[in-house]
Amino acid sequence: MKNYFGGIFIAFLIGFSANAQGLLNKSETIFTHQDTLRGSITKERSWWDLKYYHLDVKINPAEKTITGSNTVRYTVLSDYNKMQIDLQEPMQIYKVTQDGKELKFQRDGNAFFIQLTAKQKVGETKEIVISFGGKPKEAVRPPWDGGITWKKDKNGKDFIASSCQGLGASVWWPNKDHMYDEVDNMLISVNVPGDLTDVSNGRLQSVKKEKDGTKTFNWYVSNPINNYGVNINIGDYVNFSEKYKGEKGDLDCSYYVLRDNLAIAKEQFKDAPRMLKAFENWFGPYPFYEDSYKLVEAPYLGMEHQSSVTYGNGFKNGHNGKDIFGTGWGLKFDYIIIHESGHEWFANNITYKDIADMWIHESFTTYSEVLFVEYYYGKEASTEYVRGFRGMIKNKKPIIGHYDVNNEGSGDMYPKGANMLHTIRQVINDDAKWKSILRGLNSTFYHQTVTTRQIEDYINTQSGIDFSNVFNQYLRTAQVPTFEYFFKDQKLAYHWINCNEKFDLPLKVTLNGAEIWLKPTTDWKAEDAKADKPTLVVDKNFYITEFNITN
């Protein structure tokens, strides 16, 4: 509506011109050869399909070392004979064998290239056995700066755990350390001092008392699992359990805590079945009934290890007892139990192929907290809760990172990504359809690795609305769209600025007391205001900013 432009608006337009109508470029980052080896599907990875691991390790707390072997079973996809296995310094691979024959290998930083001598026939299933050991990187600030945490409990007993998202599971054991290819199933054997217990993923098959007084715990994982989801948790644990009557029948729920925390854990962990009830409603059945659900006390805040969710929130509601979003609703539940368990659906069931798409894990799981609040406390409470996230958003760089170099995007993927999903839900404007989409994502991509494009296309198709320009805006730029408007001659003029040129998010507003939908674009549009002193209120559930030029 060019006729509504006048000299008074030129200053405003100039003021916004630096940011309007364009995508922000990602900050310049220099990536190394090692980043490429870690983050890309190299030729030495692509020719074989991972099928099975037997990770067999001995934990020596006194020396802070890990030694053992990993048997890697794979299917040959194409004719090639060099294999990439990852293990980070200072850990070492001592020997690799296939069919009883020792193989030669070369190290390139954190990647080992193994020369196979036997013919690798397409369709054939083969194995290698890797012997390894060393003193793995010690976690500095787990789970964000991960590795192995070596601590003592208050009784002086060892309290040890792994955490390695982003950093990579190869920080402590050798594997195909790229997210695109999950192992179908695995056996985890962990040898620990005789007075301690190891809790890992899947179901406990056996405990073997060794001649040297140690014990070996054998855990079998029957579902596909990503590498960083594999964990060890070692301590003076006691266990209690229950059965949750879920959508697929009885789900075995087991809880492992340090001996002195049994009584308080039995009370605090009541949030686990509450979580399961809410999330099975929103997302569909818990994805790993065969492997059970476990909540395990750890010497750090917590992490979403598959079927072995770790917990270190001090047996308090909120985030270590604090309502970090300032709405009051965060103190109604234990943040770590709800958030980290939400990852069983978004991270462990649906897993990103490339860490650049980490928002698939974190945006949906942060929004799962909102849905938990809605399930128990109502929609008004949940909308207050999600809007509370906005004070944490920095908008300094895009949510999606750089591909093929193991680079995650902005931490805004948590609060901003959740608000993006909440905004999309407003446009869909159908709670039943929204729930169907969330459940459909978990059934359609059940136990799969995915890309952002697959998630976008699914939501677009199932909603019947093309959100492509909305995803581009919130995921691939750091700009917050601004709804700019003014009143003149009983008309409302409006458009989007500070956004990409095709941004077309529909917007719910209340105009003169009546709720209506507008369809702004980056071009000016006009509506009849039909009032001498018109009023407009933008629905606060949309994550945007607004600017009234009239004022």
C-alpha positions as CSV (number, residue, x, y, z in Angstrom):
1,M,0.0,0.0,0.0
2,K,2.4,2.6,-1.2
3,N,-0.1,5.4,-0.7
4,Y,0.4,5.1,3.0
5,F,4.1,6.0,2.9
6,G,4.9,9.6,3.7
7,G,7.9,11.6,4.7
8,I,7.3,10.9,8.4
9,F,8.1,7.2,7.8
10,I,11.4,7.7,5.9
11,A,13.4,8.0,9.1
12,F,11.9,4.8,10.5
13,L,12.6,2.9,7.3
14,I,16.2,4.2,7.2
15,G,16.7,3.2,10.8
16,F,15.6,-0.4,10.1
17,S,17.3,-0.7,6.7
18,A,20.5,-2.2,8.1
19,N,18.7,-5.3,9.2
20,A,15.5,-5.5,7.2
21,Q,14.9,-7.9,4.4
22,G,18.1,-9.9,4.7
23,L,19.5,-13.0,6.2
24,L,22.3,-12.6,8.7
25,N,25.5,-14.3,7.7
26,K,26.9,-16.9,10.1
27,S,29.9,-15.7,11.9
28,E,33.2,-16.5,10.2
29,T,34.6,-19.6,11.8
30,I,37.8,-21.4,10.8
31,F,37.4,-25.2,10.8
32,T,40.3,-27.6,10.8
33,H,41.1,-30.9,9.1
34,Q,40.2,-32.6,12.3
35,D,36.8,-30.9,12.3
36,T,36.2,-32.4,8.9
37,L,37.3,-35.9,9.9
38,R,35.1,-35.8,12.9
39,G,32.0,-34.1,11.3
40,S,31.7,-35.4,7.8
41,I,30.7,-38.8,6.3
42,T,34.1,-39.6,4.9
43,K,34.8,-42.2,2.3
44,E,36.3,-44.4,5.1
45,R,32.9,-44.3,6.9
46,S,30.4,-44.4,4.1
47,W,31.2,-47.9,2.7
48,W,30.1,-49.8,5.8
49,D,26.9,-49.9,7.8
50,L,27.3,-50.3,11.5
51,K,25.3,-53.2,13.1
52,Y,26.6,-54.2,16.5
53,Y,29.1,-53.2,19.2
54,H,30.4,-55.2,22.1
55,L,32.1,-52.6,24.3
56,D,34.0,-54.4,27.0
57,V,35.9,-52.1,29.4
58,K,37.7,-52.1,32.7
59,I,37.5,-49.0,34.8
60,N,40.4,-48.2,37.1
61,P,39.4,-45.3,39.4
62,A,42.8,-45.2,41.2
63,E,44.6,-44.4,38.0
64,K,41.6,-42.8,36.1
65,T,42.1,-45.1,33.2
66,I,39.9,-47.2,30.9
67,T,41.1,-50.2,29.0
68,G,39.4,-52.8,27.0
69,S,38.1,-53.7,23.6
70,N,35.3,-52.9,21.2
71,T,34.0,-55.5,18.7
72,V,32.5,-53.8,15.7
73,R,30.2,-55.7,13.4
74,Y,29.2,-54.1,10.1
75,T,27.7,-54.8,6.7
76,V,29.7,-54.0,3.6
77,L,27.8,-51.5,1.4
78,S,30.5,-50.9,-1.3
79,D,33.9,-52.3,-2.3
80,Y,36.6,-50.6,-0.1
81,N,39.1,-51.7,2.4
82,K,40.1,-48.7,4.6
83,M,38.0,-48.0,7.7
84,Q,37.9,-44.9,9.9
85,I,37.5,-45.5,13.6
86,D,37.6,-42.5,16.0
87,L,39.3,-42.4,19.4
88,Q,40.4,-39.1,20.9
89,E,43.8,-38.2,22.3
90,P,45.3,-39.2,24.7
91,M,43.5,-42.5,24.4
92,Q,45.3,-45.1,22.3
93,I,44.4,-48.1,20.0
94,Y,46.8,-50.9,20.8
95,K,45.7,-53.5,18.3
96,V,43.1,-54.2,15.6
97,T,42.2,-57.7,14.3
98,Q,39.9,-59.2,11.8
99,D,39.4,-63.0,11.3
100,G,42.2,-63.5,13.8
101,K,44.7,-61.5,11.8
102,E,46.3,-58.3,13.1
103,L,45.7,-55.2,10.9
104,K,47.8,-52.2,10.3
105,F,46.5,-48.7,11.0
106,Q,47.6,-45.1,10.9
107,R,46.5,-42.3,13.2
108,D,45.5,-38.9,12.0
109,G,44.8,-36.9,15.2
110,N,41.6,-38.4,16.6
111,A,40.9,-40.6,13.6
112,F,42.4,-44.0,13.0
113,F,42.5,-45.4,9.5
114,I,42.6,-49.2,9.5
115,Q,43.8,-51.1,6.5
116,L,41.7,-54.3,6.0
117,T,43.3,-57.2,4.2
118,A,40.4,-59.5,3.7
119,K,38.1,-58.9,0.7
120,Q,35.2,-56.8,1.8
121,K,32.3,-58.2,-0.3
122,V,29.2,-56.1,-0.7
123,G,26.4,-57.5,1.5
124,E,28.7,-59.5,3.7
125,T,28.7,-59.0,7.5
126,K,32.2,-58.7,9.0
127,E,33.8,-57.8,12.4
128,I,36.9,-56.2,13.7
129,V,38.1,-56.2,17.3
130,I,39.8,-53.1,18.6
131,S,42.0,-53.2,21.7
132,F,42.4,-49.8,23.4
133,G,43.2,-47.9,26.6
134,G,44.4,-44.8,28.3
135,K,43.5,-42.0,30.5
136,P,40.5,-40.2,28.9
137,K,39.9,-36.5,29.0
138,E,38.5,-35.6,32.4
139,A,35.2,-33.6,32.3
140,V,35.8,-30.0,33.2
141,R,32.2,-28.7,33.4
142,P,29.9,-31.7,32.6
143,P,27.7,-32.2,30.7
144,W,28.7,-29.1,28.7
145,D,32.4,-29.7,28.7
146,G,32.3,-33.4,29.0
147,G,34.5,-36.5,29.3
148,I,34.8,-38.7,32.3
149,T,33.9,-37.4,35.8
150,W,35.9,-39.0,38.6
151,K,34.5,-38.0,42.0
152,K,33.9,-39.4,45.4
153,D,30.6,-39.6,47.3
154,K,30.4,-38.3,50.8
155,N,31.3,-41.7,52.2
156,G,34.5,-41.7,50.2
157,K,33.5,-44.2,47.5
158,D,34.1,-43.6,43.9
159,F,31.4,-41.9,41.9
160,I,32.2,-41.9,38.1
161,A,30.2,-41.1,35.0
162,S,30.6,-40.3,31.3
163,S,29.1,-37.4,29.4
164,C,30.1,-36.5,25.9
165,Q,27.5,-34.9,23.6
166,G,29.2,-32.8,21.0
167,L,32.6,-33.8,22.2
168,G,31.9,-37.3,21.1
169,A,31.9,-40.8,22.5
170,S,35.3,-41.3,21.1
171,V,36.6,-39.3,24.0
172,W,36.6,-42.6,26.0
173,W,35.9,-45.5,23.6
174,P,36.7,-46.3,19.9
175,N,33.7,-46.1,17.5
176,K,32.3,-44.8,14.3
177,D,31.8,-41.4,15.9
178,H,29.3,-39.7,13.5
179,M,25.6,-39.4,14.3
180,Y,24.3,-40.5,10.9
181,D,24.9,-44.3,11.5
182,E,23.5,-45.6,14.8
183,V,24.4,-49.1,15.9
184,D,21.4,-51.4,15.8
185,N,22.1,-53.0,19.2
186,M,25.0,-53.5,21.5
187,L,26.4,-55.2,24.6
188,I,28.1,-53.1,27.2
189,S,30.4,-54.9,29.6
190,V,31.9,-52.8,32.4
191,N,34.3,-54.1,35.0
192,V,34.5,-52.1,38.2
193,P,35.8,-52.5,41.8
194,G,33.8,-55.0,43.7
195,D,32.1,-52.6,46.1
196,L,30.7,-50.5,43.2
197,T,27.9,-50.9,40.7
198,D,27.8,-49.9,37.0
199,V,24.6,-48.7,35.4
200,S,24.6,-48.4,31.6
201,N,22.0,-48.5,28.9
202,G,19.5,-51.2,28.2
203,R,18.8,-54.2,30.5
204,L,21.1,-55.8,32.9
205,Q,21.8,-59.4,31.6
206,S,24.3,-60.5,34.3
207,V,26.8,-59.6,36.9
208,K,30.0,-61.6,37.1
209,K,32.3,-61.7,40.1
210,E,35.8,-61.9,38.9
211,K,38.7,-63.7,40.5
212,D,40.5,-60.4,41.4
213,G,37.5,-59.2,43.4
214,T,36.1,-56.9,40.8
215,K,32.6,-57.3,39.2
216,T,31.6,-57.1,35.5
217,F,28.2,-55.7,34.7
218,N,26.7,-56.8,31.3
219,W,24.1,-54.5,29.8
220,Y,22.3,-55.3,26.5
221,V,20.8,-52.6,24.4
222,S,18.2,-54.0,21.9
223,N,17.3,-50.8,20.2
224,P,19.4,-48.4,17.9
225,I,21.4,-46.0,20.0
226,N,23.6,-43.0,19.2
227,N,27.2,-43.0,20.4
228,Y,26.9,-40.2,22.9
229,G,23.9,-41.9,24.4
230,V,26.1,-44.8,25.5
231,N,27.1,-44.3,29.1
232,I,28.8,-45.6,32.3
233,N,27.6,-44.6,35.7
234,I,29.6,-46.1,38.6
235,G,28.9,-45.7,42.3
236,D,27.7,-47.2,45.5
237,Y,24.2,-47.5,44.1
238,V,21.0,-48.8,45.5
239,N,18.0,-49.5,43.3
240,F,14.2,-49.3,43.5
241,S,11.7,-49.9,40.7
242,E,8.1,-49.8,39.6
243,K,6.0,-50.7,36.5
244,Y,4.4,-47.9,34.5
245,K,1.2,-49.0,32.7
246,G,1.8,-47.2,29.4
247,E,0.5,-47.2,25.9
248,K,2.5,-50.4,25.0
249,G,1.8,-52.2,28.3
250,D,4.0,-52.4,31.4
251,L,7.2,-50.3,31.2
252,D,9.9,-51.3,33.7
253,C,11.2,-48.2,35.5
254,S,14.3,-48.6,37.6
255,Y,16.0,-45.9,39.7
256,Y,19.6,-46.0,40.9
257,V,20.8,-43.5,43.5
258,L,23.6,-43.3,46.0
259,R,22.9,-45.3,49.1
260,D,22.3,-42.3,51.4
261,N,19.8,-40.7,49.0
262,L,17.3,-43.6,48.8
263,A,14.5,-42.0,50.9
264,I,14.6,-38.6,49.2
265,A,14.8,-40.1,45.7
266,K,11.7,-42.2,46.3
267,E,9.8,-39.0,46.8
268,Q,11.5,-36.8,44.2
269,F,11.4,-39.5,41.4
270,K,7.6,-39.5,41.5
271,D,8.0,-37.0,38.7
272,A,9.2,-39.9,36.4
273,P,5.8,-41.6,36.0
274,R,4.2,-38.1,35.8
275,M,6.6,-37.4,32.9
276,L,5.7,-40.6,31.2
277,K,2.0,-40.0,31.4
278,A,2.3,-36.5,29.9
279,F,4.8,-37.3,27.2
280,E,3.1,-40.5,26.0
281,N,0.0,-38.4,25.6
282,W,1.8,-35.8,23.5
283,F,4.5,-37.8,21.7
284,G,3.3,-41.4,21.6
285,P,4.7,-44.5,23.4
286,Y,8.0,-44.3,25.2
287,P,10.4,-45.4,22.4
288,F,12.4,-48.0,24.3
289,Y,10.1,-50.4,26.2
290,E,12.4,-53.3,25.3
291,D,15.3,-51.6,27.1
292,S,13.3,-50.1,30.1
293,Y,13.4,-46.6,31.5
294,K,16.1,-45.8,34.1
295,L,16.9,-42.7,36.0
296,V,20.4,-42.8,37.5
297,E,22.1,-40.4,39.9
298,A,25.2,-38.8,38.5
299,P,28.0,-36.5,39.7
300,Y,26.9,-33.7,37.4
301,L,23.5,-32.0,36.5
302,G,22.2,-34.6,34.1
303,M,22.1,-35.9,30.5
304,E,19.7,-37.8,28.1
305,H,21.6,-41.1,27.9
306,Q,19.2,-43.5,26.2
307,S,17.2,-45.7,28.7
308,S,19.7,-44.6,31.3
309,V,18.9,-40.9,31.9
310,T,21.3,-39.3,34.3
311,Y,20.3,-37.1,37.2
312,G,22.1,-34.6,39.4
313,N,19.6,-32.0,40.3
314,G,19.9,-32.3,44.0
315,F,16.5,-33.8,44.5
316,K,14.9,-30.4,44.1
317,N,12.2,-29.0,41.9
318,G,13.2,-26.4,39.3
319,H,16.8,-26.1,38.0
320,N,18.8,-27.1,41.1
321,G,16.0,-25.5,43.2
322,K,15.7,-22.3,41.1
323,D,13.0,-21.1,38.8
324,I,15.4,-19.9,36.1
325,F,12.6,-18.6,33.8
326,G,10.9,-16.6,36.5
327,T,7.3,-17.6,35.9
328,G,6.7,-19.7,39.0
329,W,5.7,-22.8,37.0
330,G,9.3,-24.1,36.9
331,L,9.2,-24.9,40.6
332,K,6.2,-27.3,40.0
333,F,8.5,-30.1,38.7
334,D,12.0,-31.4,38.6
335,Y,13.6,-29.8,35.6
336,I,16.2,-32.5,35.0
337,I,13.7,-35.4,35.2
338,I,11.3,-33.7,32.7
339,H,13.8,-32.2,30.3
340,E,16.3,-35.0,30.1
341,S,13.6,-37.7,29.8
342,G,11.9,-35.7,27.1
343,H,15.0,-36.4,25.1
344,E,14.0,-40.0,24.9
345,W,11.6,-38.9,22.2
346,F,13.6,-36.0,20.7
347,A,17.3,-37.0,20.6
348,N,17.2,-40.8,21.2
349,N,14.2,-41.8,19.2
350,I,14.5,-39.0,16.6
351,T,18.2,-38.2,16.3
352,Y,20.0,-35.6,14.2
353,K,22.3,-36.8,11.4
354,D,24.6,-33.8,11.9
355,I,25.1,-31.8,15.1
356,A,24.4,-28.6,13.1
357,D,20.8,-29.7,13.4
358,M,21.0,-30.1,17.2
359,W,17.8,-27.9,17.5
360,I,15.8,-31.0,16.6
361,H,16.9,-32.4,20.0
362,E,16.8,-29.2,22.1
363,S,14.0,-27.1,20.7
364,F,11.5,-29.9,20.8
365,T,12.7,-31.1,24.2
366,T,12.6,-27.6,25.7
367,Y,9.1,-27.3,24.3
368,S,8.3,-30.7,26.0
369,E,8.6,-28.9,29.3
370,V,5.8,-26.5,28.1
371,L,3.6,-29.5,27.2
372,F,4.3,-31.1,30.6
373,V,3.1,-27.9,32.3
374,E,0.0,-27.7,30.0
375,Y,-0.9,-31.4,30.7
376,Y,-0.9,-30.9,34.5
377,Y,-1.6,-27.1,35.0
378,G,-3.4,-25.9,31.9
379,K,-2.7,-23.9,28.7
380,E,-2.5,-20.5,30.4
381,A,0.2,-21.8,32.7
382,S,2.1,-23.4,29.8
383,T,2.0,-20.2,27.7
384,E,3.3,-18.2,30.7
385,Y,6.1,-20.7,31.0
386,V,7.2,-20.7,27.4
387,R,7.1,-16.9,27.2
388,G,9.3,-16.9,30.3
389,F,12.1,-18.4,28.1
390,R,12.4,-15.2,26.1
391,G,14.6,-13.4,28.5
392,M,17.3,-16.1,27.9
393,I,17.4,-15.6,24.1
394,K,20.5,-13.7,22.9
395,N,19.9,-13.6,19.1
396,K,23.6,-13.3,18.3
397,K,23.9,-16.2,15.8
398,P,21.6,-18.7,14.0
399,I,20.3,-21.8,15.7
400,I,21.6,-24.1,12.9
401,G,25.3,-24.5,12.8
402,H,27.8,-25.4,10.0
403,Y,27.4,-28.8,8.5
404,D,30.1,-31.5,8.1
405,V,32.4,-30.1,10.7
406,N,30.8,-31.1,14.0
407,N,29.5,-27.6,14.7
408,E,26.4,-26.9,16.7
409,G,24.4,-23.7,16.4
410,S,23.5,-21.1,18.9
411,G,22.3,-22.0,22.4
412,D,19.2,-20.1,21.4
413,M,18.1,-23.5,20.1
414,Y,16.6,-24.1,23.6
415,P,14.5,-21.0,24.4
416,K,14.1,-19.5,20.9
417,G,13.5,-22.9,19.3
418,A,10.8,-23.7,21.8
419,N,9.2,-20.3,21.1
420,M,9.4,-21.0,17.4
421,L,7.5,-24.2,17.8
422,H,5.0,-22.4,20.1
423,T,4.5,-19.8,17.4
424,I,3.9,-22.4,14.7
425,R,1.4,-24.1,17.0
426,Q,-0.6,-20.8,17.1
427,V,-0.7,-20.6,13.4
428,I,-1.9,-24.2,13.1
429,N,-4.6,-23.2,15.6
430,D,-5.7,-26.8,16.2
431,D,-4.6,-28.6,19.3
432,A,-5.6,-32.0,18.0
433,K,-3.7,-31.5,14.8
434,W,-0.6,-30.2,16.8
435,K,-0.6,-33.3,19.0
436,S,-1.0,-35.5,15.9
437,I,2.0,-33.9,14.3
438,L,4.1,-34.4,17.4
439,R,3.1,-38.1,17.7
440,G,3.4,-38.5,14.0
441,L,7.0,-37.3,14.1
442,N,7.9,-39.9,16.6
443,S,6.2,-42.7,14.7
444,T,7.3,-41.7,11.2
445,F,10.9,-41.2,12.2
446,Y,10.9,-44.0,14.8
447,H,14.5,-44.9,15.7
448,Q,15.9,-42.9,12.8
449,T,18.5,-40.2,12.2
450,V,17.1,-37.2,10.4
451,T,17.8,-33.8,8.9
452,T,16.2,-30.4,9.5
453,R,14.6,-30.6,6.0
454,Q,12.8,-33.8,6.9
455,I,11.3,-32.3,10.0
456,E,10.3,-29.1,8.2
457,D,8.7,-31.0,5.3
458,Y,6.8,-33.3,7.7
459,I,5.3,-30.3,9.6
460,N,4.5,-28.5,6.4
461,T,2.7,-31.5,4.9
462,Q,0.8,-32.6,8.0
463,S,-0.3,-29.1,8.9
464,G,-1.2,-28.1,5.4
465,I,0.7,-24.9,5.9
466,D,4.0,-24.0,4.3
467,F,6.2,-22.8,7.2
468,S,9.4,-22.8,5.0
469,N,10.0,-19.1,5.3
470,V,9.2,-19.2,9.1
471,F,11.8,-22.0,9.6
472,N,14.3,-20.1,7.5
473,Q,13.8,-17.0,9.7
474,Y,14.0,-18.6,13.1
475,L,16.6,-21.3,12.4
476,R,18.9,-19.7,9.8
477,T,19.1,-16.1,10.9
478,A,19.5,-14.4,14.3
479,Q,16.9,-11.7,13.6
480,V,13.6,-11.4,15.4
481,P,10.8,-10.4,13.0
482,T,9.3,-7.0,13.7
483,F,5.6,-6.4,13.0
484,E,5.6,-2.7,12.0
485,Y,2.3,-0.9,11.7
486,F,0.5,2.5,11.9
487,F,-3.0,3.9,11.8
488,K,-4.2,6.6,9.4
489,D,-7.6,7.6,8.2
490,Q,-9.3,4.7,10.0
491,K,-6.9,2.3,8.3
492,L,-4.4,-0.1,9.7
493,A,-1.2,-0.4,7.6
494,Y,1.3,-3.1,8.5
495,H,4.2,-5.3,7.3
496,W,7.1,-7.4,8.5
497,I,10.6,-6.0,8.8
498,N,13.9,-7.2,10.3
499,C,13.4,-10.5,8.5
500,N,14.1,-12.3,5.2
501,E,12.3,-10.9,2.2
502,K,9.9,-13.9,1.9
503,F,8.9,-14.0,5.6
504,D,5.1,-14.6,5.7
505,L,4.1,-15.6,9.2
506,P,0.3,-15.1,9.8
507,L,-0.4,-13.2,13.0
508,K,-3.3,-13.2,15.4
509,V,-4.2,-9.7,16.7
510,T,-7.1,-8.0,18.5
511,L,-8.2,-5.0,16.5
512,N,-10.7,-2.7,18.3
513,G,-11.6,-5.6,20.7
514,A,-12.2,-8.2,18.0
515,E,-9.8,-11.1,17.4
516,I,-8.7,-11.4,13.7
517,W,-5.9,-13.0,11.7
518,L,-3.6,-10.8,9.6
519,K,-1.3,-12.2,6.8
520,P,1.6,-9.7,6.8
521,T,4.4,-10.0,4.3
522,T,7.4,-7.7,3.8
523,D,5.1,-5.5,1.6
524,W,2.7,-3.0,3.1
525,K,-0.9,-4.1,3.5
526,A,-3.9,-2.3,4.9
527,E,-7.1,-3.2,6.8
528,D,-10.1,-1.2,7.7
529,A,-9.7,0.0,11.3
530,K,-13.3,1.4,11.5
531,A,-12.7,3.5,14.6
532,D,-11.7,7.1,15.4
533,K,-9.2,5.8,18.0
534,P,-8.3,2.3,16.8
535,T,-6.5,-0.1,19.1
536,L,-4.4,-3.2,18.2
537,V,-3.0,-5.9,20.5
538,V,-0.7,-8.5,19.2
539,D,-1.1,-12.0,20.6
540,K,1.8,-12.5,22.9
541,N,2.2,-16.2,22.1
542,F,4.0,-15.2,18.8
543,Y,7.7,-14.8,19.2
544,I,8.1,-11.5,17.4
545,T,8.7,-7.8,18.3
546,E,6.3,-5.0,17.3
547,F,6.6,-1.4,16.5
548,N,3.8,1.1,16.2
549,I,5.0,4.0,14.0
550,T,1.9,5.9,15.1
551,N,3.3,6.3,18.5
